[in-house]
Amino acid sequence: MARVLRPIGHDDRLSVVDHLDELRSRLFVCLAAVLVAFGLCFWQNHLLLQALNSRLPPTPQTAANHLGGLTRDSVSAARHIENAASLVVAASRIPGVPAQLDALLAAAGQQLYAGARSLPQKAPANIPITIGVGEPFTTTITVCFYAAILLALPVLLYEIYAFVVPALRPEERRVVRPVVIAAPALFICGVVFTYLVVLPAAVRFLQGYNSSEFQNLVQAKPLYSFEVLTMGAIGLAFQLPLALLGLRSLGVIDGGTLTRHWRYATVLIAVIAAAMPGADPVTTGLETLPLVILFLASILLLKLADRRDARRAAAELKLAEPRMGVD
């Protein structure tokens, strides 16, 4: 039974059974890649969860949110108690203090020091909460699965390309190969941009809005869903240059079309950004900016492609003129 794991030639002829066998083999490769990536992510699930939790801002210490600030209050109390203990110990060492009072002050100072050390010494990071009994486990599994898909993305795209490539002509392959390389690169750039720029500002704005009127306890599952969906949506939106190049290859648009209708395109980009997860002013603005930049870059790419095609057409016409004269 054949197991073709490399792209076959355009002129090769395979039966329906051979195509199904190749499809099954490539699905097994995709499944194996996802399982290996999932095992790696589950092994390092603490790092993944810490990375997602790091987008949360510190819990605001307000009257309505005093529960979230209890530990920070304890840290502040520990510092004040240590200062009081230092004063008591210093008072016990003042010359002329009776020996009995000196011993009492020294003992009180040591007790204050012990009480201060028993309190939290450092304010903890803001982490989400879980409610259900199995929620910590199921949430961890879900996060690891999403991360595994992201890690296995290059292998998945290659297997799709290798299965489809026999149906493509050589000139079509020259177009598809850069797309297969650029698509995951743009997606990863979108994910990284979202994680570093969009999520901190978006979560800070959304969680901090009217924080004095609400008890700010963030649940883990909605938080991770918001973060993963936002990263995925912006990663897909970063495919804008490839989509526009594809429309150009179909003859639908060219560089001049984008230049003439840039106002409508900007409005459409803003609508797309508003439809993404986290439709608040901060998130929408941060999502719109890179898409506008990618749109401008797409105009430049399409104009360069138009000039290249024009030069190629002029060269072909110049070569055809002598033949026409001979005829």
BELHU-V565978 format. One record per helix or strand of 2 or more residues. SS is the DSSP state (h for helix, s for strand). FROM is the first residue (numbers start at 1). LEN is the number of residues. If there is no record, write none. Layout:
SS & FROM & LEN
SS & FROM & LEN
This chain:
h & 16 & 28
h & 45 & 9
h & 70 & 23
h & 99 & 20
h & 135 & 33
h & 170 & 39
h & 211 & 3
h & 220 & 18
h & 240 & 10
h & 255 & 6
h & 262 & 14
h & 281 & 46
